[in-house]
Amino acid sequence: MSLNIFEYVNNLAVDLHFEGDIIFKQGDASNGRMYFVAEGELAVIRTIEGEPHELNRLTEGSFFGEMAILNHSSRTATIKVVSKKAKLGYLDEQIFMRIGKANPIFLYSLLKLVIQRIGTIEDTIEELLEEK
């Protein structure tokens, strides 16, 4: 699941991270940022019944942290860099809203991808719980 943010914005703030870096932890308060993977690979790790489980891998074109903008909730998973380095673009709510107003298809595309992601994550969690 990917969304090419660069179709909608030219100048996106970018951070460089390295293997083992934690972008944020499950339960952390939102910093109001949504991230886009420009380069590298990250693991999505969620603690379920006290045990950490890798739910997904994020690669170039993937995004994460959208709930921080959509409902200001705490982080629902831990995101960890697993490649040697990762370049992450990010935007805050103000930029997100500006993009959405100028390009409504961006919001529609994001919504479709979030719905797909929720279904995939629910299936993965169900499978993990059945393994116990």
N, C-alpha and C positions, 0 to 999 in steps of 0.2 A: 504494500500500500504506500503510494507516494503522492506527493503534491509538490509540483515545481513552483516554489515560492518566487523564484527569480522571474517567472512569467508576470508577476504582479508588482514586484518592487525591485529596483535596481541597486539601491544602497542599503544592504542589510548588515546590521552590526554582527561581527563574527568573533568568536572566541576559539582559541586553540587549546585542546586538552590532550592528555597523554594516558597511556595504558594504566589502568588501575584507578584513574580519577573517578570520583563519584560526582555526577552532575547534581543530583539531589537524592535524598533518601525517602522511602515510603514514610508518610506521616509528617514530613517537613511542611511547614507553612509555605504557601505559594509566594514566589517572588514576582508573580505577575508576568512571567516570561513563557513564551511558547518557542520551542526550538525546532530547527530544521538541520538535518544531517547533510552537510556539503561534502564531507569526506570522512571515512573511517567506519568503524562498527561499534555498536553499543549493545549491552545486554539489558533487558527489562527484567527485573527481579522483584518478585512479590512474595512477602511472607504470608503463608497460608497455614493456619493451625500451628503457628510457631516455627515452621520450617521454611527456609528460603527456597524459592523455585524460579528458575529462569523461564519466563513465559514467551519471550520473543527476542529476536535480534533485529536491530535497526541499522540500516545501511544507507548509502547515499540516496537522497530523495525522500527518506522517511522523515516524519515529524513526530514530536511528542510534547507533552506538557500543555496541551490545548485546554484542559479543564481549568488550568490556572487563570486563563483569560475568560473562559465561558461562564464559570460559576465561582471562581475565587476559592475553590476547595483546596484542602491539603493534598499533597502529592500521594498518588495511589500506588506507586511502585518506586523502586530504586532504579536509577539509571547509571550504569557503569561502563566506562570505556574499556573495550576488550581488544581493540587494535592498537598498534604502536602509537598512533596519534589520531585525533578526530578534530575536524573543523566543524563547528556548529554555528549556524546563523540563528539569530533570535529576534523576536519582536515582542513588544509590550502591548497592552490593551489599546493604547492610543493609536499606535501604528496599525494594529489589527483592524480597528474600527475604520480607519481611513482607507485601508485597502478594501474592506468590505463595502463601503459606500461607493467607492470608485469602480469596483469590479464585483458585483453580486455573484458572479459565477464562482469566485473564490470561496465564498461562504457555502454555496451549494456543494462544491467539490469537497470541501472540508467536512461538511455534514455527512455526505455519503461515506467518506473514508472512516469517520468516527463510528458510524453505525456498523460498518463492516468489522472494525477493530473490536468493538464491544462484543459482537457475536463470536469472534475468534477467541477472545480472552475468556468468555464464559465457557466455551467448549473446552479450552485448555484446563481451566480450573476444575471443571467437572471430571475430566480425565484424571487429573492429579488426585482428586479426592477418591475416585474409584480404585486407584492403585493401593490405597491404604487398607 
